[in-house]
Amino acid sequence: MDIKKHPIRLRYHAIATGGATDRVESDILHRNRTIACQSIAFRNQTGLRGNVEIYLRQGEAYTFITDQTTPALNRWYWYPYTQHIKVGEQLSAIQATCVAGDILDLHVIGYSTYGEENVIP
């Protein structure tokens, strides 16, 4: 079985609408690929807001990864433990009490693998 690893650096960006919570999410992972996220980082560039929680999301199912109580303005918070994202999943960083126009960032550093073992029948 031939498995290939490729380094990745992914950046996602969202503008808050000012609801009870706002989020920035990664793309949904597609067929024949897995991502090993060795570092997951979040920041709100524009505001000192409420708690942020980061999840692995598959459809409407959320699996908790980490949280940060009241993150500071424009400061990166990162989770340094490897998480694997499989086909159909995505990362979701959800922050409480954002205001409209807040700029949310989600960065992922790791590697992706491609190969037969990742194919869904």
Secondary structure, DSSP 8 states (H G I E B T S, - for coil): ---EEEEEEEEEEEE---SSEEEEE-----TT-EEEEEEEEEEESS---S-EEEEEEETTEEEEEEEESS--TT--EEE-S-EEE-TT-EEEEEEES--TT-EEEEEEEEEEEESGGG---
